Amino acid sequence: MSRAVWHVVDVKPPPTADRLATGAVWFTLHGVAFPEAGWTDLPVSVLSSAVTAYEDISRGAPDAFSYFFDGPYFLYYHRTDAPEPTVHIEANCDRDEHAVISLATGEVPLKDLRDALLNAVESLQAAIAATPHAEASTRITAKLIAKLTAPTATVRQA
């Protein structure tokens, strides 16, 4: 099994109320930073996409995807259930229209993926708390935390 960690750092509040916070957000799988350490993007959007994929997988879907929004990068998740709910993750780049390149692959327990997401979303929420124009980002992070901590967020056997 490899370790999965979501990173959120250097978060900056949005310049206006109709925008989202920006900052560095990336995923580390088996020691490989994806897309790269310090990747700048929209952390709220990237983590929202990852939480949606986690929800699908935790409800028993065999496959899911999440996306980075600046660049051709995405994560592919495949669920297995033996001996415990586990997720095979591929960190991919589809810059070449003829091939998808996997930059990292590994497996993590589904619970560890949830914990990694929850830590990142809580970190993001703390970074934007009480900052100007962060109301939309704060509402979204609160919804993501609620999804990840709800009783229905527990892992269902497929």
OpenMM code with the backbone's topology and positions (N, CA, C; nanometers):
from openmm import Vec3, app, unit

residues = "MET SER ARG ALA VAL TRP HIS VAL VAL ASP VAL LYS PRO PRO PRO THR ALA ASP ARG LEU ALA THR GLY ALA VAL TRP PHE THR LEU HIS GLY VAL ALA PHE PRO GLU ALA GLY TRP THR ASP LEU PRO VAL SER VAL LEU SER SER ALA VAL THR ALA TYR GLU ASP ILE SER ARG GLY ALA PRO ASP ALA PHE SER TYR PHE PHE ASP GLY PRO TYR PHE LEU TYR TYR HIS ARG THR ASP ALA PRO GLU PRO THR VAL HIS ILE GLU ALA ASN CYS ASP ARG ASP GLU HIS ALA VAL ILE SER LEU ALA THR GLY GLU VAL PRO LEU LYS ASP LEU ARG ASP ALA LEU LEU ASN ALA VAL GLU SER LEU GLN ALA ALA ILE ALA ALA THR PRO HIS ALA GLU ALA SER THR ARG ILE THR ALA LYS LEU ILE ALA LYS LEU THR ALA PRO THR ALA THR VAL ARG GLN ALA".split()
positions = [
    Vec3(0.0838, -0.1188, 0.0000),
    Vec3(0.0000, 0.0000, 0.0000),
    Vec3(0.0879, 0.1246, 0.0000),
    Vec3(0.0448, 0.2265, -0.0694),
    Vec3(0.1177, 0.3525, -0.0668),
    Vec3(0.0392, 0.4548, 0.0129),
    Vec3(0.1032, 0.5604, 0.0466),
    Vec3(0.0412, 0.6662, 0.1243),
    Vec3(-0.0110, 0.7744, 0.0301),
    Vec3(-0.1271, 0.8264, 0.0609),
    Vec3(-0.1884, 0.9333, -0.0181),
    Vec3(-0.2008, 1.0569, 0.0695),
    Vec3(-0.1555, 1.1702, 0.0180),
    Vec3(-0.1632, 1.2962, 0.0923),
    Vec3(-0.2055, 1.4074, -0.0035),
    Vec3(-0.3058, 1.4826, 0.0373),
    Vec3(-0.3429, 1.6052, -0.0347),
    Vec3(-0.2751, 1.7216, 0.0363),
    Vec3(-0.2182, 1.8149, -0.0400),
    Vec3(-0.1489, 1.9320, 0.0143),
    Vec3(-0.2209, 2.0584, -0.0305),
    Vec3(-0.2389, 2.1513, 0.0617),
    Vec3(-0.2946, 2.2826, 0.0301),
    Vec3(-0.2117, 2.3853, 0.1070),
    Vec3(-0.1416, 2.4730, 0.0334),
    Vec3(-0.0568, 2.5742, 0.0967),
    Vec3(-0.0661, 2.7058, 0.0207),
    Vec3(-0.0172, 2.8112, 0.0833),
    Vec3(-0.0108, 2.9438, 0.0211),
    Vec3(-0.1455, 2.9887, -0.0364),
    Vec3(-0.2515, 2.9651, 0.0400),
    Vec3(-0.3860, 2.9998, -0.0063),
    Vec3(-0.4050, 3.1508, 0.0016),
    Vec3(-0.4591, 3.2055, -0.1056),
    Vec3(-0.4859, 3.3488, -0.1134),
    Vec3(-0.6351, 3.3696, -0.1318),
    Vec3(-0.6910, 3.4645, -0.0578),
    Vec3(-0.8347, 3.4892, -0.0735),
    Vec3(-0.8654, 3.5418, -0.2134),
    Vec3(-0.9870, 3.5216, -0.2571),
    Vec3(-1.0231, 3.5707, -0.3906),
    Vec3(-1.0242, 3.7234, -0.3929),
    Vec3(-0.9977, 3.7817, -0.5097),
    Vec3(-0.9980, 3.9275, -0.5201),
    Vec3(-1.1378, 3.9888, -0.5106),
    Vec3(-1.2394, 3.9093, -0.5447),
    Vec3(-1.3777, 3.9564, -0.5365),
    Vec3(-1.4649, 3.8424, -0.4847),
    Vec3(-1.5841, 3.8754, -0.4412),
    Vec3(-1.6735, 3.7764, -0.3807),
    Vec3(-1.7209, 3.6700, -0.4798),
    Vec3(-1.7130, 3.6965, -0.6086),
    Vec3(-1.7619, 3.5992, -0.7068),
    Vec3(-1.6529, 3.5047, -0.7567),
    Vec3(-1.5396, 3.5063, -0.6916),
    Vec3(-1.4280, 3.4191, -0.7298),
    Vec3(-1.3945, 3.3231, -0.6161),
    Vec3(-1.3113, 3.2234, -0.6458),
    Vec3(-1.2674, 3.1271, -0.5451),
    Vec3(-1.1239, 3.1563, -0.5037),
    Vec3(-1.0879, 3.1080, -0.3855),
    Vec3(-0.9518, 3.1218, -0.3361),
    Vec3(-0.8557, 3.0486, -0.4293),
    Vec3(-0.7339, 3.0993, -0.4386),
    Vec3(-0.6297, 3.0345, -0.5178),
    Vec3(-0.5186, 2.9880, -0.4233),
    Vec3(-0.4308, 2.9058, -0.4741),
    Vec3(-0.3192, 2.8599, -0.3931),
    Vec3(-0.2551, 2.7371, -0.4535),
    Vec3(-0.1664, 2.6788, -0.3769),
    Vec3(-0.0996, 2.5567, -0.4222),
    Vec3(-0.1783, 2.4367, -0.3712),
    Vec3(-0.2054, 2.3427, -0.4600),
    Vec3(-0.2770, 2.2200, -0.4249),
    Vec3(-0.2202, 2.1073, -0.5100),
    Vec3(-0.1796, 2.0004, -0.4445),
    Vec3(-0.1305, 1.8856, -0.5172),
    Vec3(-0.1516, 1.7598, -0.4351),
    Vec3(-0.1333, 1.6478, -0.5003),
    Vec3(-0.1564, 1.5175, -0.4412),
    Vec3(-0.0244, 1.4414, -0.4421),
    Vec3(0.0074, 1.3755, -0.3323),
    Vec3(0.1262, 1.2909, -0.3283),
    Vec3(0.0811, 1.1467, -0.3133),
    Vec3(0.1279, 1.0638, -0.4039),
    Vec3(0.0952, 0.9221, -0.4035),
    Vec3(0.2253, 0.8431, -0.4100),
    Vec3(0.2477, 0.7621, -0.3089),
    Vec3(0.3683, 0.6789, -0.3034),
    Vec3(0.4942, 0.7645, -0.3211),
    Vec3(0.4921, 0.8830, -0.2591),
    Vec3(0.6074, 0.9726, -0.2618),
    Vec3(0.6210, 1.0582, -0.3858),
    Vec3(0.5303, 1.0446, -0.4820),
    Vec3(0.5374, 1.1222, -0.6058),
    Vec3(0.4354, 1.2356, -0.5988),
    Vec3(0.4827, 1.3593, -0.6129),
    Vec3(0.3948, 1.4763, -0.6119),
    Vec3(0.3285, 1.4902, -0.7487),
    Vec3(0.1970, 1.5131, -0.7472),
    Vec3(0.1203, 1.5202, -0.8709),
    Vec3(0.0242, 1.6376, -0.8691),
    Vec3(0.0143, 1.7224, -0.9717),
    Vec3(0.0984, 1.7241, -1.0890),
    Vec3(0.2451, 1.7553, -1.0572),
    Vec3(0.2695, 1.8350, -0.9535),
    Vec3(0.4036, 1.8588, -0.9012),
    Vec3(0.3887, 1.9320, -0.7685),
    Vec3(0.4899, 1.9255, -0.6862),
    Vec3(0.4853, 1.9961, -0.5574),
    Vec3(0.4709, 2.1455, -0.5838),
    Vec3(0.3795, 2.2088, -0.5107),
    Vec3(0.3566, 2.3518, -0.5255),
    Vec3(0.2684, 2.3902, -0.6429),
    Vec3(0.1998, 2.2933, -0.7042),
    Vec3(0.1133, 2.3192, -0.8189),
    Vec3(0.0073, 2.4234, -0.7821),
    Vec3(-0.0035, 2.5312, -0.8582),
    Vec3(-0.1035, 2.6333, -0.8296),
    Vec3(-0.2280, 2.6082, -0.9133),
    Vec3(-0.3407, 2.6262, -0.8463),
    Vec3(-0.4692, 2.5957, -0.9081),
    Vec3(-0.5770, 2.6577, -0.8195),
    Vec3(-0.6983, 2.6111, -0.8340),
    Vec3(-0.8094, 2.6505, -0.7484),
    Vec3(-0.8323, 2.5364, -0.6491),
    Vec3(-0.7784, 2.5450, -0.5278),
    Vec3(-0.7908, 2.4339, -0.4329),
    Vec3(-0.9354, 2.3915, -0.4066),
    Vec3(-1.0279, 2.4857, -0.4025),
    Vec3(-1.1680, 2.4509, -0.3769),
    Vec3(-1.2201, 2.3612, -0.4895),
    Vec3(-1.1909, 2.3945, -0.6121),
    Vec3(-1.2384, 2.3164, -0.7256),
    Vec3(-1.1708, 2.1798, -0.7328),
    Vec3(-1.0400, 2.1767, -0.7134),
    Vec3(-0.9665, 2.0504, -0.7197),
    Vec3(-1.0155, 1.9556, -0.6106),
    Vec3(-1.0283, 2.0063, -0.4878),
    Vec3(-1.0731, 1.9215, -0.3775),
    Vec3(-1.2202, 1.8827, -0.3923),
    Vec3(-1.3026, 1.9706, -0.4470),
    Vec3(-1.4428, 1.9362, -0.4723),
    Vec3(-1.4517, 1.8187, -0.5695),
    Vec3(-1.3718, 1.8217, -0.6735),
    Vec3(-1.3701, 1.7136, -0.7704),
    Vec3(-1.3246, 1.5831, -0.7046),
    Vec3(-1.2226, 1.5906, -0.6195),
    Vec3(-1.1724, 1.4709, -0.5508),
    Vec3(-1.2743, 1.4165, -0.4510),
    Vec3(-1.3456, 1.5044, -0.3818),
    Vec3(-1.4484, 1.4593, -0.2876),
    Vec3(-1.5628, 1.3913, -0.3627),
    Vec3(-1.6007, 1.4445, -0.4764),
    Vec3(-1.7044, 1.3812, -0.5573),
    Vec3(-1.6614, 1.2414, -0.6000),
    Vec3(-1.5371, 1.2265, -0.6413),
    Vec3(-1.4857, 1.0937, -0.6785),
    Vec3(-1.4860, 1.0006, -0.5574),
    Vec3(-1.4433, 1.0528, -0.4416),
    Vec3(-1.4448, 0.9712, -0.3197),
    Vec3(-1.5881, 0.9253, -0.2885),
    Vec3(-1.6840, 1.0162, -0.2980),
    Vec3(-1.8239, 0.9799, -0.2708),
    Vec3(-1.8703, 0.8672, -0.3621),
    Vec3(-1.8381, 0.8773, -0.4904),
    Vec3(-1.8780, 0.7728, -0.5853),
    Vec3(-1.8178, 0.6386, -0.5459),
    Vec3(-1.6900, 0.6381, -0.5199),
    Vec3(-1.6196, 0.5142, -0.4839),
    Vec3(-1.6711, 0.4591, -0.3511),
    Vec3(-1.6933, 0.5464, -0.2541),
    Vec3(-1.7378, 0.4991, -0.1225),
    Vec3(-1.8786, 0.4408, -0.1276),
    Vec3(-1.9575, 0.4824, -0.2262),
    Vec3(-2.0931, 0.4288, -0.2420),
    Vec3(-2.0955, 0.2998, -0.3242),
    Vec3(-1.9773, 0.2560, -0.3655),
    Vec3(-1.9696, 0.1289, -0.4357),
    Vec3(-1.9410, 0.1357, -0.5840),
    Vec3(-1.9275, 0.2570, -0.6412),
    Vec3(-1.8932, 0.2654, -0.7833),
    Vec3(-1.7553, 0.2031, -0.8055),
    Vec3(-1.7383, 0.1320, -0.9140),
    Vec3(-1.6081, 0.0683, -0.9354),
    Vec3(-1.4989, 0.1664, -0.9785),
    Vec3(-1.5369, 0.2783, -1.0418),
    Vec3(-1.4397, 0.3732, -1.0952),
    Vec3(-1.4883, 0.5164, -1.0764),
    Vec3(-1.3915, 0.6079, -1.0684),
    Vec3(-1.4232, 0.7506, -1.0612),
    Vec3(-1.3017, 0.8300, -1.1088),
    Vec3(-1.3230, 0.9584, -1.1339),
    Vec3(-1.2168, 1.0483, -1.1785),
    Vec3(-1.2256, 1.1779, -1.1003),
    Vec3(-1.1108, 1.2440, -1.0813),
    Vec3(-1.1092, 1.3817, -1.0323),
    Vec3(-1.0056, 1.4585, -1.1134),
    Vec3(-1.0184, 1.5917, -1.1113),
    Vec3(-0.9436, 1.6728, -1.2061),
    Vec3(-0.8726, 1.7893, -1.1402),
    Vec3(-0.7577, 1.8236, -1.1993),
    Vec3(-0.6924, 1.9514, -1.1737),
    Vec3(-0.7400, 2.0411, -1.2860),
    Vec3(-0.7528, 2.1693, -1.2605),
    Vec3(-0.8168, 2.2554, -1.3584),
    Vec3(-0.7199, 2.3365, -1.4411),
    Vec3(-0.5958, 2.3473, -1.3977),
    Vec3(-0.4936, 2.4138, -1.4775),
    Vec3(-0.4007, 2.3065, -1.5321),
    Vec3(-0.4307, 2.2596, -1.6514),
    Vec3(-0.3465, 2.1580, -1.7122),
    Vec3(-0.4213, 2.0301, -1.7408),
    Vec3(-0.3535, 1.9367, -1.8058),
    Vec3(-0.4161, 1.8117, -1.8507),
    Vec3(-0.4023, 1.6977, -1.7489),
    Vec3(-0.4251, 1.7267, -1.6230),
    Vec3(-0.3982, 1.6297, -1.5168),
    Vec3(-0.5268, 1.5802, -1.4515),
    Vec3(-0.5306, 1.4483, -1.4272),
    Vec3(-0.6478, 1.3924, -1.3606),
    Vec3(-0.6079, 1.2679, -1.2832),
    Vec3(-0.6909, 1.2330, -1.1860),
    Vec3(-0.6727, 1.1119, -1.1073),
    Vec3(-0.7826, 1.0131, -1.1445),
    Vec3(-0.7425, 0.8897, -1.1627),
    Vec3(-0.8362, 0.7811, -1.1890),
    Vec3(-0.8358, 0.6915, -1.0653),
    Vec3(-0.9559, 0.6567, -1.0182),
    Vec3(-0.9720, 0.5738, -0.8986),
    Vec3(-1.0443, 0.4453, -0.9375),
    Vec3(-0.9927, 0.3326, -0.8911),
    Vec3(-1.0591, 0.2038, -0.9127),
    Vec3(-1.0698, 0.1339, -0.7775),
    Vec3(-1.1906, 0.0997, -0.7408),
    Vec3(-1.2163, 0.0387, -0.6101),
    Vec3(-1.2037, -0.1130, -0.6162),
    Vec3(-1.1422, -0.1688, -0.5125),
    Vec3(-1.1415, -0.3130, -0.4914),
    Vec3(-1.1839, -0.3354, -0.3463),
    Vec3(-1.2306, -0.4540, -0.3152),
    Vec3(-1.2830, -0.4782, -0.1812),
    Vec3(-1.2188, -0.5951, -0.1083),
    Vec3(-1.1059, -0.6416, -0.1546),
    Vec3(-1.0446, -0.7551, -0.0857),
    Vec3(-0.9050, -0.7179, -0.0383),
    Vec3(-0.8714, -0.7366, 0.0856),
    Vec3(-0.9570, -0.7837, 0.1943),
    Vec3(-1.0378, -0.6709, 0.2585),
    Vec3(-1.0076, -0.5443, 0.2263),
    Vec3(-1.0837, -0.4302, 0.2773),
    Vec3(-1.1045, -0.3331, 0.1618),
    Vec3(-1.1995, -0.2388, 0.1746),
    Vec3(-1.2183, -0.1418, 0.0664),
    Vec3(-1.0890, -0.0634, 0.0407),
    Vec3(-1.0415, -0.0759, -0.0807),
    Vec3(-0.9149, -0.0172, -0.1219),
    Vec3(-0.9352, 0.0538, -0.2545),
    Vec3(-0.8522, 0.1551, -0.2778),
    Vec3(-0.8610, 0.2294, -0.4034),
    Vec3(-0.7256, 0.2255, -0.4733),
    Vec3(-0.7274, 0.1777, -0.5960),
    Vec3(-0.6099, 0.1879, -0.6827),
    Vec3(-0.6212, 0.3248, -0.7486),
    Vec3(-0.5162, 0.4056, -0.7377),
    Vec3(-0.5187, 0.5415, -0.7920),
    Vec3(-0.4105, 0.5553, -0.8979),
    Vec3(-0.4461, 0.6166, -1.0086),
    Vec3(-0.3500, 0.6514, -1.1124),
    Vec3(-0.3498, 0.8023, -1.1279),
    Vec3(-0.2318, 0.8616, -1.1202),
    Vec3(-0.2140, 1.0050, -1.1429),
    Vec3(-0.1716, 1.0211, -1.2891),
    Vec3(-0.2607, 1.0781, -1.3698),
    Vec3(-0.2438, 1.0759, -1.5151),
    Vec3(-0.2325, 1.2133, -1.5784),
    Vec3(-0.1677, 1.2136, -1.6945),
    Vec3(-0.1588, 1.3321, -1.7798),
    Vec3(-0.2062, 1.2912, -1.9179),
    Vec3(-0.2970, 1.3693, -1.9751),
    Vec3(-0.3437, 1.3390, -2.1105),
    Vec3(-0.3102, 1.4522, -2.2074),
    Vec3(-0.1919, 1.5112, -2.1881),
    Vec3(-0.1467, 1.6190, -2.2762),
    Vec3(-0.1356, 1.5695, -2.4206),
    Vec3(-0.0861, 1.4486, -2.4378),
    Vec3(-0.0762, 1.3875, -2.5703),
    Vec3(-0.2129, 1.3315, -2.6066),
    Vec3(-0.2708, 1.3792, -2.7136),
    Vec3(-0.4053, 1.3364, -2.7510),
    Vec3(-0.4137, 1.1888, -2.7888),
    Vec3(-0.2982, 1.1240, -2.8073),
    Vec3(-0.2975, 0.9841, -2.8483),
    Vec3(-0.2701, 0.8873, -2.7340),
    Vec3(-0.2315, 0.9405, -2.6171),
    Vec3(-0.1970, 0.8501, -2.5064),
    Vec3(-0.2137, 0.9197, -2.3726),
    Vec3(-0.2543, 0.8419, -2.2743),
    Vec3(-0.2588, 0.8893, -2.1363),
    Vec3(-0.1348, 0.8342, -2.0675),
    Vec3(-0.0634, 0.9208, -1.9995),
    Vec3(0.0587, 0.8805, -1.9308),
    Vec3(0.0314, 0.8782, -1.7814),
    Vec3(0.0588, 0.7652, -1.7169),
    Vec3(0.0461, 0.7548, -1.5709),
    Vec3(0.1773, 0.7980, -1.5082),
    Vec3(0.1723, 0.9029, -1.4276),
    Vec3(0.2919, 0.9549, -1.3619),
    Vec3(0.3151, 0.8901, -1.2264),
    Vec3(0.2113, 0.8329, -1.1677),
    Vec3(0.2231, 0.7609, -1.0408),
    Vec3(0.1026, 0.6694, -1.0271),
    Vec3(0.1231, 0.5553, -0.9631),
    Vec3(0.0132, 0.4657, -0.9321),
    Vec3(0.0354, 0.4078, -0.7933),
    Vec3(-0.0727, 0.3685, -0.7301),
    Vec3(-0.0616, 0.3059, -0.5993),
    Vec3(-0.1979, 0.2748, -0.5425),
    Vec3(-0.1979, 0.1994, -0.4341),
    Vec3(-0.3222, 0.1636, -0.3670),
    Vec3(-0.3230, 0.2200, -0.2266),
    Vec3(-0.4419, 0.2616, -0.1833),
    Vec3(-0.4608, 0.3113, -0.0472),
    Vec3(-0.5946, 0.2595, 0.0049),
    Vec3(-0.6022, 0.2341, 0.1346),
    Vec3(-0.7332, 0.2014, 0.1911),
    Vec3(-0.8286, 0.3182, 0.1670),
    Vec3(-0.9525, 0.2874, 0.1396),
    Vec3(-1.0518, 0.3917, 0.1130),
    Vec3(-1.0617, 0.4897, 0.2291),
    Vec3(-1.0542, 0.4393, 0.3520),
    Vec3(-1.0596, 0.5259, 0.4687),
    Vec3(-0.9434, 0.6258, 0.4700),
    Vec3(-0.8250, 0.5829, 0.4292),
    Vec3(-0.7093, 0.6730, 0.4255),
    Vec3(-0.7279, 0.7838, 0.3221),
    Vec3(-0.7914, 0.7497, 0.2099),
    Vec3(-0.8206, 0.8520, 0.1093),
    Vec3(-0.9163, 0.9559, 0.1671),
    Vec3(-1.0201, 0.9099, 0.2377),
    Vec3(-1.1142, 1.0029, 0.3010),
    Vec3(-1.0415, 1.0920, 0.4014),
    Vec3(-0.9567, 1.0341, 0.4840),
    Vec3(-0.8839, 1.1115, 0.5843),
    Vec3(-0.7926, 1.2158, 0.5194),
    Vec3(-0.7270, 1.1781, 0.4101),
    Vec3(-0.6395, 1.2723, 0.3394),
    Vec3(-0.7196, 1.3897, 0.2836),
    Vec3(-0.8358, 1.3596, 0.2269),
    Vec3(-0.9219, 1.4658, 0.1745),
    Vec3(-0.9728, 1.5560, 0.2861),
    Vec3(-1.0182, 1.4956, 0.3951),
    Vec3(-1.0704, 1.5745, 0.5065),
    Vec3(-0.9629, 1.6664, 0.5625),
    Vec3(-0.8421, 1.6174, 0.5798),
    Vec3(-0.7328, 1.7021, 0.6302),
    Vec3(-0.7080, 1.8203, 0.5377),
    Vec3(-0.7089, 1.7965, 0.4070),
    Vec3(-0.6832, 1.9035, 0.3111),
    Vec3(-0.7954, 2.0065, 0.3104),
    Vec3(-0.9198, 1.9609, 0.3135),
    Vec3(-1.0329, 2.0543, 0.3103),
    Vec3(-1.0362, 2.1370, 0.4398),
    Vec3(-1.0110, 2.0734, 0.5527),
    Vec3(-1.0065, 2.1480, 0.6789),
    Vec3(-0.8924, 2.2487, 0.6790),
    Vec3(-0.7794, 2.2138, 0.6221),
    Vec3(-0.6666, 2.3061, 0.6110),
    Vec3(-0.7024, 2.4252, 0.5225),
    Vec3(-0.7694, 2.3974, 0.4121),
    Vec3(-0.8139, 2.5037, 0.3218),
    Vec3(-0.9125, 2.5953, 0.3921),
    Vec3(-1.0082, 2.5366, 0.4612),
    Vec3(-1.1076, 2.6179, 0.5318),
    Vec3(-1.0412, 2.7071, 0.6370),
    Vec3(-0.9459, 2.6542, 0.7111),
    Vec3(-0.8751, 2.7342, 0.8116),
    Vec3(-0.7971, 2.8484, 0.7467),
    Vec3(-0.7405, 2.8236, 0.6288),
    Vec3(-0.6612, 2.9259, 0.5610),
    Vec3(-0.7466, 3.0416, 0.5095),
    Vec3(-0.8734, 3.0148, 0.4776),
    Vec3(-0.9580, 3.1214, 0.4220),
    Vec3(-1.0547, 3.1801, 0.5244),
    Vec3(-1.0600, 3.1209, 0.6423),
    Vec3(-1.1535, 3.1696, 0.7448),
    Vec3(-1.1272, 3.3162, 0.7726),
    Vec3(-1.2336, 3.3932, 0.7730),
    Vec3(-1.2295, 3.5362, 0.8072),
    Vec3(-1.1436, 3.6187, 0.7118),
    Vec3(-1.1245, 3.5720, 0.5885),
    Vec3(-1.0541, 3.6546, 0.4907),
    Vec3(-1.1571, 3.7228, 0.4022),
    Vec3(-1.1235, 3.8379, 0.3477),
    Vec3(-1.2197, 3.9096, 0.2639),
    Vec3(-1.2577, 3.8301, 0.1388),
    Vec3(-1.3814, 3.8407, 0.0999),
    Vec3(-1.4349, 3.7826, -0.0242),
    Vec3(-1.4317, 3.6299, -0.0278),
    Vec3(-1.4151, 3.5624, 0.0850),
    Vec3(-1.4019, 3.4166, 0.0844),
    Vec3(-1.5317, 3.3444, 0.1184),
    Vec3(-1.6431, 3.4161, 0.1144),
    Vec3(-1.7699, 3.3548, 0.1536),
    Vec3(-1.8044, 3.2317, 0.0695),
    Vec3(-1.7899, 3.2398, -0.0619),
    Vec3(-1.8237, 3.1262, -0.1481),
    Vec3(-1.7312, 3.0085, -0.1203),
    Vec3(-1.6025, 3.0344, -0.1083),
    Vec3(-1.5070, 2.9282, -0.0792),
    Vec3(-1.5355, 2.8656, 0.0564),
    Vec3(-1.5731, 2.9477, 0.1541),
    Vec3(-1.6031, 2.8971, 0.2877),
    Vec3(-1.7278, 2.8099, 0.2860),
    Vec3(-1.8313, 2.8512, 0.2121),
    Vec3(-1.9539, 2.7698, 0.2006),
    Vec3(-1.9235, 2.6344, 0.1364),
    Vec3(-1.8441, 2.6366, 0.0324),
    Vec3(-1.8128, 2.5116, -0.0377),
    Vec3(-1.7308, 2.4195, 0.0514),
    Vec3(-1.6300, 2.4725, 0.1195),
    Vec3(-1.5488, 2.3860, 0.2059),
    Vec3(-1.6322, 2.3295, 0.3205),
    Vec3(-1.7255, 2.4068, 0.3721),
    Vec3(-1.8137, 2.3552, 0.4786),
    Vec3(-1.8976, 2.2387, 0.4265),
    Vec3(-1.9469, 2.2488, 0.3032),
    Vec3(-2.0247, 2.1385, 0.2441),
    Vec3(-1.9369, 2.0148, 0.2230),
    Vec3(-1.8135, 2.0362, 0.1811),
    Vec3(-1.7231, 1.9230, 0.1604),
    Vec3(-1.6914, 1.8527, 0.2919),
    Vec3(-1.6681, 1.9304, 0.3969),
    Vec3(-1.6423, 1.8712, 0.5284),
    Vec3(-1.7639, 1.7924, 0.5752),
    Vec3(-1.8820, 1.8482, 0.5545),
    Vec3(-2.0045, 1.7774, 0.5937),
    Vec3(-2.0175, 1.6452, 0.5180),
    Vec3(-1.9847, 1.6447, 0.3904),
    Vec3(-1.9923, 1.5208, 0.3118),
    Vec3(-1.8939, 1.4161, 0.3633),
    Vec3(-1.7735, 1.4618, 0.3982),
    Vec3(-1.6690, 1.3686, 0.4406),
    Vec3(-1.6861, 1.3193, 0.5841),
    Vec3(-1.7660, 1.3898, 0.6639),
    Vec3(-1.7853, 1.3503, 0.8039),
    Vec3(-1.9244, 1.2955, 0.8324),
    Vec3(-2.0123, 1.2979, 0.7348),
    Vec3(-2.1481, 1.2466, 0.7540),
    Vec3(-2.1444, 1.0962, 0.7776),
    Vec3(-2.2414, 1.0449, 0.8542),
    Vec3(-2.2458, 0.8994, 0.8749),
    Vec3(-2.2504, 0.8209, 0.7445),
    Vec3(-2.3068, 0.8790, 0.6407),
    Vec3(-2.3129, 0.8099, 0.5131),
    Vec3(-2.1775, 0.8103, 0.4419),
    Vec3(-2.0794, 0.8842, 0.4956),
    Vec3(-1.9467, 0.8864, 0.4364),
    Vec3(-1.8665, 0.7628, 0.4736),
    Vec3(-1.9231, 0.6806, 0.5619),
    Vec3(-1.8537, 0.5578, 0.5957),
    Vec3(-1.8469, 0.4674, 0.4751),
    Vec3(-1.7496, 0.3842, 0.4738),
    Vec3(-1.7250, 0.2987, 0.3591),
    Vec3(-1.8270, 0.1874, 0.3507),
    Vec3(-1.8942, 0.1780, 0.2391),
    Vec3(-1.9924, 0.0715, 0.2154),
    Vec3(-1.9245, -0.0399, 0.1377),
    Vec3(-1.9478, -0.1610, 0.1801),
    Vec3(-1.8945, -0.2756, 0.1058),
    Vec3(-1.9706, -0.2885, -0.0251),
    Vec3(-1.9005, -0.3138, -0.1292),
    Vec3(-1.9661, -0.3284, -0.2599),
    Vec3(-2.0264, -0.4659, -0.2753),
] * unit.nanometer
topology = app.Topology()
chain = topology.addChain("A")
for resn in residues:
    res = topology.addResidue(resn, chain)
    for name in ("N", "CA", "C"):
        topology.addAtom(name, app.Element.getBySymbol(name[0]), res)
